[in-house]
């Protein structure tokens, strides 16, 4: 009860409250991508410029995936990937891609939104090519 109240009033600023839900959402997203033929390369790729939830490969394309998991849909989870967040993800993707030298493989930026009400199965929405690189 207290955790749900904290999430409602402090959705992004309460350390630990959303961590478990976020981790569960990322696990579900990774399994979902695998069933769609993606190969998971890395989870939680961290750099000085930011973090990417899932780095995957589909064919020759490297796919950078932002996962947003929420228990209710007062705001659609996918709508919470702001332009600032997109820029941070693309900067981190640039760091990841720099490992390959030139030419770099094609890249794609996806968003997976998960709505996971308590006691119910998660609803997954996969937005392929959700945004373009901002570098």
N, CA, C and O atoms as a DFTB+ gen file, in Angstrom:
540 C
 N C O
     1  1       0.821      -1.189       0.000
     2  2       0.000       0.000       0.000
     3  2       0.872       1.264       0.000
     4  3       0.651       2.174      -0.799
     5  1       1.852       1.313       0.889
     6  2       2.733       2.469       0.948
     7  2       3.518       2.621      -0.348
     8  3       3.677       3.732      -0.855
     9  1       4.010       1.503      -0.886
    10  2       4.785       1.558      -2.136
    11  2       3.941       2.108      -3.271
    12  3       4.432       2.902      -4.074
    13  1       2.678       1.702      -3.353
    14  2       1.830       2.196      -4.444
    15  2       1.539       3.683      -4.276
    16  3       1.449       4.403      -5.270
    17  1       1.391       4.155      -3.049
    18  2       1.204       5.591      -2.824
    19  2       2.464       6.363      -3.194
    20  3       2.384       7.423      -3.816
    21  1       3.623       5.839      -2.815
    22  2       4.875       6.503      -3.171
    23  2       5.040       6.571      -4.681
    24  3       5.459       7.600      -5.211
    25  1       4.711       5.474      -5.389
    26  2       4.812       5.477      -6.852
    27  2       3.875       6.506      -7.464
    28  3       4.216       7.157      -8.451
    29  1       2.704       6.650      -6.880
    30  2       1.724       7.586      -7.429
    31  2       2.190       9.034      -7.277
    32  3       2.052       9.832      -8.204
    33  1       2.733       9.367      -6.125
    34  2       3.110      10.751      -5.867
    35  2       4.564      11.074      -6.218
    36  3       4.897      12.233      -6.466
    37  1       5.428      10.059      -6.239
    38  2       6.845      10.255      -6.561
    39  2       7.291       9.197      -7.560
    40  3       8.156       8.386      -7.230
    41  1       6.727       9.170      -8.787
    42  2       6.977       8.063      -9.699
    43  2       8.420       7.852     -10.103
    44  3       8.833       6.702     -10.246
    45  1       9.210       8.894     -10.296
    46  2      10.570       8.677     -10.794
    47  2      11.632       9.026      -9.762
    48  3      12.821       8.854     -10.030
    49  1      11.238       9.506      -8.600
    50  2      12.226      10.009      -7.657
    51  2      12.302       9.219      -6.366
    52  3      12.977       9.645      -5.429
    53  1      11.635       8.086      -6.289
    54  2      11.678       7.288      -5.082
    55  2      12.566       6.076      -5.331
    56  3      12.111       5.091      -5.913
    57  1      13.829       6.128      -4.900
    58  2      14.749       5.025      -5.179
    59  2      14.234       3.705      -4.629
    60  3      13.751       3.637      -3.499
    61  1      14.340       2.666      -5.432
    62  2      13.981       1.335      -4.973
    63  2      12.534       0.960      -5.165
    64  3      12.224      -0.222      -5.310
    65  1      11.631       1.934      -5.172
    66  2      10.216       1.592      -5.278
    67  2       9.910       1.022      -6.650
    68  3       9.228       0.002      -6.750
    69  1      10.397       1.657      -7.714
    70  2      10.127       1.190      -9.064
    71  2      11.205       0.253      -9.596
    72  3      11.058      -0.312     -10.680
    73  1      12.281       0.089      -8.845
    74  2      13.391      -0.719      -9.345
    75  2      12.948      -2.145      -9.654
    76  3      13.299      -2.675     -10.708
    77  1      12.201      -2.766      -8.781
    78  2      11.777      -4.137      -9.008
    79  2      10.840      -4.220     -10.196
    80  3      10.981      -5.120     -11.024
    81  1       9.897      -3.315     -10.302
    82  2       8.978      -3.297     -11.433
    83  2       9.756      -3.069     -12.730
    84  3       9.501      -3.737     -13.732
    85  1      10.693      -2.139     -12.712
    86  2      11.504      -1.869     -13.894
    87  2      12.330      -3.074     -14.314
    88  3      12.424      -3.384     -15.501
    89  1      12.924      -3.747     -13.349
    90  2      13.719      -4.942     -13.654
    91  2      12.840      -6.051     -14.222
    92  3      13.219      -6.729     -15.177
    93  1      11.659      -6.230     -13.624
    94  2      10.729      -7.240     -14.140
    95  2      10.312      -6.899     -15.566
    96  3      10.235      -7.773     -16.429
    97  1      10.046      -5.622     -15.800
    98  2       9.666      -5.193     -17.139
    99  2      10.769      -5.446     -18.151
   100  3      10.497      -5.894     -19.265
   101  1      12.003      -5.166     -17.779
   102  2      13.129      -5.412     -18.686
   103  2      13.299      -6.906     -18.951
   104  3      13.641      -7.298     -20.066
   105  1      13.065      -7.739     -17.946
   106  2      13.131      -9.191     -18.147
   107  2      12.061      -9.652     -19.135
   108  3      12.338     -10.441     -20.038
   109  1      10.836      -9.152     -18.955
   110  2       9.734      -9.502     -19.858
   111  2      10.041      -9.015     -21.273
   112  3       9.800      -9.728     -22.247
   113  1      10.571      -7.800     -21.380
   114  2      10.905      -7.241     -22.696
   115  2      11.973      -8.076     -23.387
   116  3      11.868      -8.337     -24.585
   117  1      12.995      -8.498     -22.657
   118  2      14.061      -9.310     -23.246
   119  2      13.506     -10.650     -23.751
   120  3      13.861     -11.096     -24.842
   121  1      12.649     -11.278     -22.969
   122  2      12.033     -12.544     -23.402
   123  2      11.154     -12.310     -24.636
   124  3      11.166     -13.102     -25.578
   125  1      10.404     -11.228     -24.616
   126  2       9.534     -10.870     -25.741
   127  2      10.359     -10.700     -27.017
   128  3       9.998     -11.234     -28.066
   129  1      11.459      -9.962     -26.930
   130  2      12.302      -9.735     -28.098
   131  2      12.890     -11.052     -28.613
   132  3      12.968     -11.276     -29.821
   133  1      13.297     -11.907     -27.699
   134  2      13.857     -13.203     -28.086
   135  2      12.839     -14.018     -28.877
   136  3      13.193     -14.662     -29.865
   137  1      11.577     -13.994     -28.449
   138  2      10.546     -14.746     -29.170
   139  2      10.271     -14.147     -30.547
   140  3       9.737     -14.828     -31.422
   141  1      10.632     -12.878     -30.746
   142  2      10.458     -12.231     -32.048
   143  2      11.700     -12.357     -32.930
   144  3      11.759     -11.758     -34.004
   145  1      12.690     -13.129     -32.486
   146  2      13.866     -13.384     -33.304
   147  2      15.054     -12.468     -33.043
   148  3      16.051     -12.538     -33.761
   149  1      14.966     -11.619     -32.038
   150  2      16.087     -10.756     -31.683
   151  2      17.074     -11.555     -30.845
   152  3      16.689     -12.464     -30.110
   153  1      18.347     -11.209     -30.964
   154  2      19.380     -11.807     -30.107
   155  2      19.813     -10.719     -29.126
   156  3      20.248      -9.645     -29.542
   157  1      19.699     -10.989     -27.847
   158  2      20.092     -10.021     -26.831
   159  2      21.621     -10.003     -26.751
   160  3      22.256     -11.027     -26.501
   161  1      22.196      -8.817     -26.967
   162  2      23.645      -8.655     -26.907
   163  2      24.074      -8.242     -25.504
   164  3      25.030      -8.784     -24.950
   165  1      23.349      -7.267     -24.934
   166  2      23.713      -6.762     -23.611
   167  2      22.494      -6.117     -22.963
   168  3      21.625      -5.559     -23.633
   169  1      22.462      -6.214     -21.647
   170  2      21.411      -5.550     -20.870
   171  2      22.070      -4.479     -20.010
   172  3      23.188      -4.664     -19.528
   173  1      21.389      -3.380     -19.821
   174  2      21.854      -2.275     -18.984
   175  2      23.267      -1.835     -19.353
   176  3      24.178      -1.857     -18.525
   177  1      23.429      -1.439     -20.601
   178  2      24.707      -0.916     -21.081
   179  2      24.871       0.498     -20.525
   180  3      24.109       1.403     -20.867
   181  1      25.879       0.676     -19.662
   182  2      26.107       1.957     -18.987
   183  2      27.352       2.653     -19.513
   184  3      28.394       2.030     -19.718
   185  1      27.223       3.954     -19.726
   186  2      28.353       4.789     -20.106
   187  2      28.274       6.074     -19.300
   188  3      27.327       6.284     -18.542
   189  1      29.274       6.933     -19.466
   190  2      29.228       8.246     -18.804
   191  2      28.077       9.092     -19.322
   192  3      27.566       9.958     -18.613
   193  1      27.671       8.840     -20.563
   194  2      26.625       9.675     -21.178
   195  2      25.225       9.111     -20.990
   196  3      24.244       9.778     -21.320
   197  1      25.114       7.906     -20.471
   198  2      23.787       7.358     -20.231
   199  2      23.753       5.846     -20.274
   200  3      24.784       5.180     -20.378
   201  1      22.535       5.319     -20.192
   202  2      22.318       3.885     -20.088
   203  2      21.287       3.454     -21.124
   204  3      20.356       4.194     -21.443
   205  1      21.474       2.236     -21.645
   206  2      20.513       1.640     -22.567
   207  2      20.026       0.354     -21.919
   208  3      20.824      -0.477     -21.487
   209  1      18.700       0.197     -21.855
   210  2      18.126      -0.967     -21.175
   211  2      18.522      -2.283     -21.838
   212  3      18.998      -3.204     -21.176
   213  1      18.319      -2.361     -23.158
   214  2      18.621      -3.600     -23.885
   215  2      19.295      -3.245     -25.207
   216  3      18.835      -2.372     -25.943
   217  1      20.382      -3.931     -25.489
   218  2      21.009      -3.852     -26.809
   219  2      20.799      -5.229     -27.430
   220  3      21.174      -6.251     -26.855
   221  1      20.195      -5.235     -28.612
   222  2      19.878      -6.498     -29.276
   223  2      20.319      -6.430     -30.732
   224  3      20.750      -5.387     -31.225
   225  1      20.199      -7.565     -31.400
   226  2      20.516      -7.613     -32.819
   227  2      19.383      -8.330     -33.522
   228  3      18.900      -9.361     -33.055
   229  1      18.965      -7.781     -34.641
   230  2      17.999      -8.450     -35.504
   231  2      18.579      -8.394     -36.905
   232  3      18.639      -7.337     -37.535
   233  1      19.002      -9.554     -37.375
   234  2      19.731      -9.579     -38.638
   235  2      21.052      -8.857     -38.448
   236  3      21.799      -9.156     -37.517
   237  1      21.345      -7.907     -39.328
   238  2      22.584      -7.140     -39.217
   239  2      22.400      -5.830     -38.461
   240  3      23.356      -5.075     -38.285
   241  1      21.194      -5.561     -38.019
   242  2      20.883      -4.291     -37.352
   243  2      21.055      -4.405     -35.841
   244  3      20.577      -5.357     -35.224
   245  1      21.738      -3.431     -35.254
   246  2      21.851      -3.338     -33.804
   247  2      20.656      -2.508     -33.334
   248  3      20.422      -1.401     -33.818
   249  1      19.914      -3.062     -32.389
   250  2      18.689      -2.415     -31.913
   251  2      18.885      -1.997     -30.458
   252  3      19.219      -2.811     -29.598
   253  1      18.668      -0.702     -30.207
   254  2      18.770      -0.149     -28.858
   255  2      17.344       0.028     -28.344
   256  3      16.526       0.705     -28.967
   257  1      17.058      -0.591     -27.201
   258  2      15.684      -0.655     -26.711
   259  2      15.562       0.037     -25.360
   260  3      16.282      -0.279     -24.413
   261  1      14.643       0.979     -25.290
   262  2      14.267       1.619     -24.024
   263  2      12.989       0.946     -23.550
   264  3      12.024       0.837     -24.307
   265  1      12.979       0.494     -22.299
   266  2      11.815      -0.192     -21.735
   267  2      11.191       0.706     -20.673
   268  3      11.874       1.192     -19.772
   269  1       9.892       0.917     -20.794
   270  2       9.139       1.690     -19.798
   271  2       8.024       0.803     -19.267
   272  3       7.175       0.333     -20.024
   273  1       8.035       0.578     -17.958
   274  2       7.046      -0.285     -17.319
   275  2       6.269       0.530     -16.285
   276  3       6.857       1.234     -15.464
   277  1       4.969       0.426     -16.336
   278  2       4.114       1.143     -15.393
   279  2       2.995       0.220     -14.925
   280  3       2.641      -0.736     -15.616
   281  1       2.437       0.511     -13.738
   282  2       1.328      -0.283     -13.214
   283  2      -0.019       0.270     -13.653
   284  3      -1.020      -0.446     -13.655
   285  1      -0.043       1.535     -14.021
   286  2      -1.291       2.129     -14.520
   287  2      -0.955       3.069     -15.668
   288  3       0.182       3.510     -15.834
   289  1      -1.975       3.353     -16.444
   290  2      -1.728       4.104     -17.672
   291  2      -2.322       5.510     -17.609
   292  3      -3.034       5.928     -18.523
   293  1      -2.029       6.237     -16.532
   294  2      -2.457       7.630     -16.499
   295  2      -1.747       8.400     -17.597
   296  3      -2.308       9.328     -18.179
   297  1      -0.509       8.010     -17.877
   298  2       0.261       8.482     -19.021
   299  2       0.823       7.234     -19.687
   300  3       1.368       6.362     -19.011
   301  1       0.694       7.143     -21.002
   302  2       1.225       5.968     -21.702
   303  2       2.732       5.863     -21.452
   304  3       3.453       6.847     -21.611
   305  1       3.211       4.679     -21.063
   306  2       4.639       4.532     -20.768
   307  2       5.536       4.991     -21.917
   308  3       6.560       5.633     -21.686
   309  1       5.158       4.667     -23.138
   310  2       5.997       5.032     -24.277
   311  2       6.083       6.542     -24.483
   312  3       7.044       7.033     -25.076
   313  1       5.090       7.277     -24.000
   314  2       5.116       8.733     -24.119
   315  2       6.088       9.374     -23.130
   316  3       6.322      10.581     -23.184
   317  1       6.646       8.581     -22.239
   318  2       7.581       9.104     -21.252
   319  2       9.037       9.036     -21.714
   320  3       9.956       9.290     -20.935
   321  1       9.234       8.694     -22.975
   322  2      10.585       8.727     -23.546
   323  2      10.733      10.101     -24.205
   324  3      10.444      10.276     -25.389
   325  1      11.186      11.056     -23.418
   326  2      11.287      12.448     -23.854
   327  2      12.383      12.636     -24.894
   328  3      13.199      11.743     -25.122
   329  1      12.391      13.803     -25.519
   330  2      13.460      14.127     -26.473
   331  2      14.823      14.089     -25.782
   332  3      15.809      13.643     -26.369
   333  1      14.875      14.555     -24.546
   334  2      16.123      14.510     -23.778
   335  2      16.578      13.063     -23.574
   336  3      17.761      12.754     -23.718
   337  1      15.637      12.181     -23.241
   338  2      15.964      10.765     -23.045
   339  2      16.412      10.139     -24.371
   340  3      17.350       9.343     -24.393
   341  1      15.749      10.495     -25.466
   342  2      16.141       9.991     -26.781
   343  2      17.572      10.409     -27.105
   344  3      18.354       9.617     -27.632
   345  1      17.904      11.645     -26.789
   346  2      19.256      12.144     -27.049
   347  2      20.279      11.380     -26.197
   348  3      21.347      11.012     -26.687
   349  1      19.954      11.146     -24.940
   350  2      20.848      10.398     -24.048
   351  2      21.054       8.974     -24.572
   352  3      22.173       8.462     -24.550
   353  1      19.987       8.339     -25.039
   354  2      20.081       6.976     -25.569
   355  2      20.949       6.959     -26.832
   356  3      21.777       6.064     -27.004
   357  1      20.765       7.933     -27.702
   358  2      21.556       7.940     -28.933
   359  2      23.028       8.223     -28.655
   360  3      23.893       7.702     -29.360
   361  1      23.333       9.038     -27.641
   362  2      24.735       9.262     -27.274
   363  2      25.351       7.963     -26.743
   364  3      26.486       7.628     -27.084
   365  1      24.608       7.238     -25.914
   366  2      25.103       5.960     -25.394
   367  2      25.246       4.944     -26.530
   368  3      26.184       4.147     -26.541
   369  1      24.321       4.976     -27.473
   370  2      24.394       4.076     -28.635
   371  2      25.638       4.377     -29.468
   372  3      26.287       3.464     -29.981
   373  1      25.962       5.653     -29.598
   374  2      27.156       6.046     -30.340
   375  2      28.402       5.444     -29.687
   376  3      29.305       4.980     -30.383
   377  1      28.452       5.453     -28.356
   378  2      29.568       4.844     -27.632
   379  2      29.607       3.343     -27.928
   380  3      30.671       2.787     -28.202
   381  1      28.451       2.699     -27.870
   382  2      28.391       1.257     -28.137
   383  2      28.852       0.959     -29.561
   384  3      29.660       0.054     -29.770
   385  1      28.352       1.705     -30.536
   386  2      28.672       1.461     -31.944
   387  2      30.138       1.753     -32.264
   388  3      30.696       1.179     -33.199
   389  1      30.758       2.641     -31.493
   390  2      32.160       2.982     -31.754
   391  2      33.074       1.773     -31.587
   392  3      34.199       1.779     -32.087
   393  1      32.615       0.748     -30.902
   394  2      33.381      -0.490     -30.735
   395  2      33.597      -1.214     -32.061
   396  3      34.546      -1.985     -32.207
   397  1      32.714      -0.963     -33.026
   398  2      32.743      -1.705     -34.278
   399  2      33.669      -1.105     -35.325
   400  3      33.948      -1.747     -36.338
   401  1      34.152       0.117     -35.100
   402  2      34.964       0.769     -36.117
   403  2      34.081       1.180     -37.285
   404  3      32.867       1.319     -37.137
   405  1      34.695       1.372     -38.446
   406  2      33.926       1.776     -39.627
   407  2      34.012       0.707     -40.695
   408  3      35.070       0.094     -40.841
   409  1      32.977       0.457     -41.435
   410  2      31.651       1.058     -41.286
   411  2      30.905       0.441     -40.105
   412  3      31.081      -0.735     -39.784
   413  1      30.084       1.246     -39.478
   414  2      29.293       0.755     -38.351
   415  2      28.043       0.046     -38.871
   416  3      27.539       0.375     -39.945
   417  1      27.547      -0.926     -38.108
   418  2      26.331      -1.619     -38.538
   419  2      25.128      -0.672     -38.457
   420  3      25.166       0.320     -37.729
   421  1      24.073      -0.977     -39.198
   422  2      22.877      -0.150     -39.085
   423  2      22.316      -0.228     -37.663
   424  3      22.433      -1.251     -36.989
   425  1      21.705       0.877     -37.224
   426  2      21.145       0.940     -35.867
   427  2      19.672       1.315     -35.920
   428  3      19.204       1.963     -36.856
   429  1      18.972       0.894     -34.905
   430  2      17.533       1.161     -34.790
   431  2      17.231       1.443     -33.324
   432  3      17.854       0.867     -32.432
   433  1      16.270       2.335     -33.082
   434  2      15.891       2.693     -31.719
   435  2      14.430       2.318     -31.494
   436  3      13.530       2.868     -32.128
   437  1      14.209       1.369     -30.579
   438  2      12.870       0.885     -30.267
   439  2      12.481       1.276     -28.846
   440  3      13.334       1.552     -28.002
   441  1      11.186       1.293     -28.607
   442  2      10.653       1.485     -27.262
   443  2       9.685       0.341     -26.997
   444  3       8.823       0.035     -27.820
   445  1       9.841      -0.279     -25.846
   446  2       8.870      -1.282     -25.400
   447  2       8.170      -0.704     -24.178
   448  3       8.796      -0.383     -23.167
   449  1       6.856      -0.582     -24.303
   450  2       6.026      -0.096     -23.207
   451  2       5.310      -1.291     -22.594
   452  3       4.706      -2.100     -23.298
   453  1       5.387      -1.387     -21.276
   454  2       4.729      -2.488     -20.577
   455  2       3.789      -1.906     -19.537
   456  3       4.199      -1.152     -18.654
   457  1       2.545      -2.263     -19.659
   458  2       1.538      -1.903     -18.665
   459  2       1.275      -3.164     -17.855
   460  3       0.830      -4.180     -18.390
   461  1       1.559      -3.085     -16.549
   462  2       1.516      -4.282     -15.717
   463  2       0.736      -4.011     -14.427
   464  3       1.327      -3.804     -13.367
   465  1      -0.604      -4.015     -14.532
   466  2      -1.409      -3.792     -13.322
   467  2      -1.196      -4.930     -12.320
   468  3      -0.991      -6.076     -12.720
   469  1      -1.244      -4.623     -11.033
   470  2      -1.049      -5.656     -10.001
   471  2      -2.005      -6.831     -10.189
   472  3      -3.200      -6.645     -10.415
   473  1      -1.459      -8.041     -10.093
   474  2      -2.267      -9.245     -10.179
   475  2      -2.699      -9.628     -11.589
   476  3      -3.496     -10.551     -11.757
   477  1      -2.192      -8.942     -12.595
   478  2      -2.579      -9.245     -13.980
   479  2      -1.341      -9.501     -14.827
   480  3      -0.219      -9.211     -14.413
   481  1      -1.557     -10.040     -16.000
   482  2      -0.473     -10.266     -16.944
   483  2      -0.063      -8.938     -17.576
   484  3      -0.900      -8.051     -17.743
   485  1       1.205      -8.791     -17.927
   486  2       1.644      -7.548     -18.547
   487  2       1.114      -7.402     -19.978
   488  3       0.956      -8.386     -20.701
   489  1       0.848      -6.174     -20.359
   490  2       0.471      -5.829     -21.729
   491  2       1.701      -5.179     -22.346
   492  3       2.220      -4.191     -21.827
   493  1       2.163      -5.743     -23.457
   494  2       3.415      -5.296     -24.068
   495  2       3.117      -4.616     -25.400
   496  3       2.403      -5.156     -26.244
   497  1       3.680      -3.418     -25.572
   498  2       3.583      -2.707     -26.850
   499  2       5.004      -2.425     -27.331
   500  3       5.783      -1.760     -26.649
   501  1       5.324      -2.939     -28.509
   502  2       6.668      -2.779     -29.066
   503  2       6.594      -1.768     -30.202
   504  3       5.893      -1.980     -31.192
   505  1       7.318      -0.676     -30.050
   506  2       7.374       0.370     -31.071
   507  2       8.737       0.287     -31.754
   508  3       9.740       0.772     -31.230
   509  1       8.753      -0.334     -32.929
   510  2      10.000      -0.448     -33.680
   511  2      10.296       0.881     -34.364
   512  3       9.381       1.585     -34.790
   513  1      11.581       1.220     -34.467
   514  2      11.987       2.504     -35.061
   515  2      11.218       3.659     -34.424
   516  3      10.694       4.529     -35.120
   517  1      11.158       3.654     -33.103
   518  2      10.347       4.632     -32.369
   519  2      10.862       6.064     -32.536
   520  3      10.085       7.018     -32.495
   521  1      12.175       6.205     -32.725
   522  2      12.744       7.531     -32.933
   523  2      14.054       7.405     -33.701
   524  3      14.644       6.329     -33.804
   525  1      14.487       8.544     -34.234
   526  2      15.732       8.601     -34.995
   527  2      16.880       9.029     -34.081
   528  3      16.653       9.654     -33.045
   529  1      18.079       8.702     -34.455
   530  2      19.261       9.126     -33.711
   531  2      19.335      10.657     -33.712
   532  3      18.966      11.312     -34.687
   533  1      19.816      11.203     -32.608
   534  2      19.918      12.665     -32.492
   535  2      21.348      13.160     -32.566
   536  3      21.604      14.333     -32.292
   537  1      22.306      12.284     -32.936
   538  2      23.685      12.763     -33.016
   539  2      23.977      13.313     -34.386
   540  3      25.093      13.765     -34.644
